[in-house]
């Protein structure tokens, strides 16, 4: 793993790279992983320098693009707190540790531990929320990756029976108010739901419990996959969603959440994602073809090394 400093997407960044891929982490704001690319390739992440959300009483939250850490449930007063201050970046084994100043409004400090574990197209991102306030906070780590438009999100669905007789429901899907149930950008399948990031306007958002533990986005001949553990006996926000997908005309988000947690003062909680980038992939928007590709890549068992 090699660490250098570089200017990327308008930010002063720390660049981490190995023989296969590179990523860029902002220094003056964040924490944010602002870019991810194969060596010599284009940034897969959305770049959104002017996109903002309004935090009541605090001003504008800049989306920026890339990958970020929030804490659920979503509420503009706590979720959209601006992260415009410099972050502390320290060396770690095969990576770096990035820490944000404590949010004065919540007492929560966010940090990312970013690791390139080998000379392949894998990244491990540990998302930690530390309660440094004076009161317990009910929350969940919420890891959000903004990808550039033009791809197709792949959302695996539960297929195993919930009981021995196969009589009880075994899955559910959560929809947000912006979601049109008959949107032409959603393909509903029994094993997979596909979201095409080609919307000219509007937005949609889908959530679901995800026992498969992975979700992905196919862009050209690349497949970006993130794995995050699902805890079947835990409680999740957003009506039980451990995975979510948001899409509009500017970006597509792949989101994972940790279980709902009451974090006492001094306590912390960590949520891990493992990213893998597969190149030379032949993707078709078809359930049988996607299942064959998932089997070939070993996605149901954590994924093979690229």
WORAVEN-V105968 format. One line per field, one symbol per residue. burial: b if it has 9 or more other C-alpha atoms within 8 Angstrom, else e. A space follows every 50 residues. Layout:
burial=???
This chain:
burial=bebeeeebeebbbbbbbbebbbbbbbbbbbbbbbbbbbeeeeebbbbeee eebbbeeeebbbbbbbbbbbbbbeebbbbbbbbebbbbbeebeebbbbbb ebbeeebbbbbbbbbbeebbbbbbbbbbbbbbbeebbebbbbbbbbbbbe bbbbbbbbeebbeeeeeeebeeebeeeebeeeeebbeeeebbbbbbbbbe eebbbbbbbbbbbbbbbbbebbbbbbbbebeeeeebbeebbbbbbbbbbe bbbbbbbbbbeebbbebbbbbbbbbbbbeeeebeeebebbeebbbeebbb eebeeb
